[in-house]
């Protein structure tokens, strides 16, 4: 049996007759607004907690794997860039040194 607002109001009026307005209000405030079928049990919450933890563990594992792949790719790109720049610097230094030797030889 679905409980609608009309039925709830009638219950309140009956309680008010027998208990008084303050006690009737207090008692009605302790009832769920949509019926007991909609209230979660401790078992419901435990199952939800387990599923949520499992989902979060999966997301964490996927995120960790993504970070590791990205880090490895970044490391490889950085290594390549540093190697290229090192070669350029070495050859530029050698060319400058050779040019300096020839310039010095021309002066003598």
C-alpha positions as CSV (number, residue, x, y, z in Angstrom):
1,X,0.0,0.0,0.0
2,X,1.5,3.3,-1.1
3,X,1.3,6.1,1.4
4,X,0.4,9.4,0.0
5,X,0.2,12.8,1.7
6,X,-3.5,12.5,2.4
7,X,-2.9,9.2,4.3
8,X,0.0,10.8,6.2
9,X,-2.1,13.7,7.1
10,X,-5.0,11.5,8.4
11,X,-2.5,9.5,10.5
12,X,-1.2,12.8,11.9
13,X,-4.7,13.9,12.8
14,X,-5.4,10.6,14.6
15,X,-2.1,10.8,16.5
16,X,-2.9,14.4,17.4
17,X,-6.2,13.3,18.9
18,X,-4.6,10.7,21.1
19,X,-1.2,12.1,21.8
20,X,-1.5,15.9,21.3
21,X,0.1,18.1,18.6
22,X,3.7,18.1,19.9
23,X,3.9,14.3,20.3
24,X,2.1,13.7,17.0
25,X,4.5,16.0,15.2
26,X,7.6,14.3,16.8
27,X,6.3,10.9,15.9
28,X,5.6,11.9,12.3
29,X,9.0,13.4,11.9
30,X,10.5,10.0,12.7
31,X,8.7,8.4,9.8
32,X,10.4,8.2,6.4
33,X,8.8,10.5,3.8
34,X,8.3,7.8,1.2
35,X,7.8,4.6,3.1
36,X,10.1,2.0,4.5
37,X,10.7,0.4,1.1
38,X,12.8,3.4,0.2
39,X,15.0,3.4,3.3
40,X,18.5,1.9,2.8
41,X,19.5,-0.8,5.2
42,X,23.0,-1.4,6.7
43,X,23.4,-4.3,4.3
44,X,22.5,-1.9,1.4
45,X,25.1,0.5,2.6
46,X,27.7,-2.2,3.0
47,X,27.1,-3.5,-0.5
48,X,27.3,0.0,-1.9
49,X,30.5,0.7,0.1
50,X,32.1,-2.5,-1.3
51,X,31.1,-1.7,-4.9
52,X,32.3,1.9,-4.6
53,X,35.6,0.8,-3.1
54,X,36.1,-1.7,-6.0
55,X,35.3,1.0,-8.5
56,X,37.7,3.4,-6.9
57,X,40.4,0.8,-6.8
58,X,39.9,0.1,-10.5
59,X,40.1,3.9,-11.3
60,X,43.2,4.2,-9.2
61,X,44.9,1.3,-11.0
62,X,44.0,2.7,-14.4
63,X,45.2,6.2,-13.4
64,X,48.5,4.8,-12.1
65,X,49.1,2.9,-15.3
66,X,48.4,6.1,-17.3
67,X,50.8,8.1,-15.2
68,X,53.5,5.5,-15.6
69,X,53.0,5.4,-19.4
70,X,53.1,9.2,-19.6
71,X,56.1,9.4,-17.4
72,X,58.0,6.8,-19.5
73,X,57.1,8.6,-22.7
74,X,58.2,11.9,-21.2
75,X,61.5,10.4,-20.0
76,X,62.2,9.0,-23.5
77,X,61.4,12.3,-25.1
78,X,63.6,14.2,-22.6
79,X,66.5,11.7,-23.2
80,X,66.2,12.2,-27.0
81,X,66.1,16.0,-26.7
82,X,69.1,16.1,-24.3
83,X,71.1,13.7,-26.5
84,X,70.4,15.9,-29.6
85,X,71.3,19.1,-27.8
86,X,74.5,17.5,-26.4
87,X,75.6,16.5,-29.9
88,X,74.8,20.0,-31.2
89,X,76.8,21.6,-28.4
90,X,79.8,19.2,-28.8
91,X,80.0,19.9,-32.6
92,X,79.5,23.6,-32.1
93,X,82.3,23.7,-29.5
94,X,84.6,21.7,-31.8
95,X,83.8,24.0,-34.7
96,X,84.5,27.0,-32.6
97,X,87.8,25.5,-31.3
98,X,88.9,24.6,-34.9
99,X,88.0,28.1,-36.1
100,X,90.0,29.6,-33.2
101,X,93.1,27.4,-34.1
102,X,92.9,28.5,-37.8
103,X,92.4,32.1,-36.8
104,X,95.4,31.9,-34.4
105,X,97.5,30.2,-37.2
106,X,96.6,33.0,-39.6
107,X,97.9,35.6,-37.1
108,X,101.4,34.0,-37.0
